[in-house]
Amino acid sequence: MDPRRLIPRTDAALADPRLAPAVTRLGRDRVKAAVVDAQSRARAGDLSPEDVVPAAAASLPHRATSLRPVLNATGVVLHTNLGRAVLSEAAVEALRAAAGATDVELDLETGRRARRGRATLAALAAAVPDAGAVHVVNNGAAALVLAATALAAGREIIVSRGELVEIGDGFRLPDLLESTGARLREVGTTNRTTLADYRAAIGPDTGFVLKVHPSNFVVTGFTADVDVEALASLDVPVVVDIGSGLLAPDALLPAEPDATTALRKGAALVTASGDKLLGGPQAGLLLGTEPIVERLRRHPLARALRVDKLTLAALEATLTGPSTPTHLALHADPAELRSRSEALAAALRADGIPAEAGPSDGVVGGGGAPGVVLPSAAVALPAAWAGALRAGDPPVVGRVERGALLLDLRCIPPSSDDALLAAVRAVAEDGCTS
Ligand SMILES: *Cc1c(COP(=O)(O)O)cnc(C)c1O
């Protein structure tokens, strides 16, 4: 019999349970195209008929998105290139629940329109009782744009020359602020700015005084800057961009500013990111006095910066749920990290893989806590393995340092140790490491 007669028909292949998940994930048309392609390879004799369905399944992507989950072995807790904060399970569950139709803007009791995101805003207000009112926009940059536009367009923002910072990837805060039509009134010098400098710049055109946390560098030596408390004694609103999103002080990061402290010292408005130290989704947090937040909320631009139901859901779950992966990674016990690194290295050596356990320096990253070293532990492999590990499944991203590839365990939850081992073993077996 002609073996080509055994090639499954398209309808039969599409009904095969082995292709059902792909149909759900990618749609029937895309799977059909893969089946047709496999059928033609079988007709050409390049594939046996019983392999048509498995070959079609194997040719299709495992996910509906091309974004790939990665094991972050860099030791950088908030790695901007890896998407900053890892969401908690609670936040992921909330995303799922919010994905369909939700009551994001409807009061189910009365059947009337309700304030969008009210539960998330209530959770944020509860987390920072010193804020008279709160609002959420798309990211930290959007929070600053809204504040500058609503409070200082056509007027002046007074800012220290020591705080005109670039955040990363060419994102320069002064350029962003000036794009709103506000004028920057620079005061002081790179290393020293005094209260008298600010006071001398205040005039009828002043919109507000801005204090920016220079989050990704430190200036040491002959320096002076002015605390929020002193700035608040001036007769103009003080806006504080804390950047990192700590809502209250964290003993681990004593130099990192937080929203509660800034508000207690008299800030009229605090802006921060949701996906840095808070450990939530990308968002911009605005916390301040009731009249100022209300002005921002009612400004026409607010509509262009509003967050979607997914962000609202994930942010609420982050604020009300258990410790975030960011918090756990920051506070991971170095002794525990060391014993995990020793166990992993020993397991790899037993397979003939040249792995060594050793110390590693983790950092906060994401423009937070510059100069703070988080003592960590790593599995060291030959540096030449870095590319193959990045190309693996899941990709493993480590840090090449002093001729070795360090796989830092601080941002790898213990539940992923087996996946890390499997990824390293797969690279060793492939032999494509040098
Ligand atoms: C990160 C950061 C921003 C920008 O926040 P995004 O959420 O990335 O838009 C602004 N200011 C400071 C001080 C920051 O650290």
The ligand as an ORCA input file, in Angstrom:
! r2SCAN-3c Opt
* xyz 0 1
  C      12.626     54.756     37.873
  C      12.530     56.183     38.144
  C      11.654     56.995     37.415
  C      10.844     56.469     36.265
  O       9.874     55.551     36.668
  P       9.259     54.519     35.589
  O       8.270     53.732     36.383
  O      10.401     53.720     35.071
  O       8.637     55.331     34.520
  C      11.580     58.337     37.727
  N      12.320     58.845     38.730
  C      13.183     58.110     39.469
  C      13.958     58.749     40.563
  C      13.311     56.737     39.195
  O      14.166     55.999     39.921
*
